[in-house]
Amino acid sequence: MNVPPHDEGPAEGSAGRDPRRVSGAGAGPGPGDGAGRRRPGTGRRPGWLALAAFTFAFAAFETVKHQGWTLAAAAAGAALPLLAARLPGRAVALAVRHPLPPVLVLAAATFLTDSQAQAAPWFTLGLTWLTTVAVLRSRR
């Protein structure tokens, strides 16, 4: 059945409507009504991009300052959210891509370690993990 793309159908009721365009009773506009379309340039979230830039710069500073294990921790923190999509279970991938776990790692590294040498790898891991999460969220 060929329906012109801008055919709204009758004003009331569902008689004569294309069933592919009906999104459910009372569910609001359907996929053909223009809902959900983004205008060019509105798909970025500047707050998440700013957070990503800040945490990236801070992680780079920490990595250069402490070296050693912080380099491996930075690589692991950046790769963790990206590799989470390959793990079984959607809940695991969603949890790894949420901003709360890296913030908890940052807090633990700050308050539960005895020295900067102990805290640096964990803190860098949290920073790079949060950087990747912020970049992924800015692209939504």
Secondary structure, DSSP 4 states (H G I P E B T S, - for coil): ----TT----SSSSTT--TTT---TT--S-GGGTTTPPPTT-S--HHHHHHHHHHHHHHHHHHHHH-THHHHHHHHHHHHHHHGGGSSSHHHHHHHTSSHHHHHHHHHHHHS-SSHHHHHHHHHHHHHHHHHHHHHHHT-
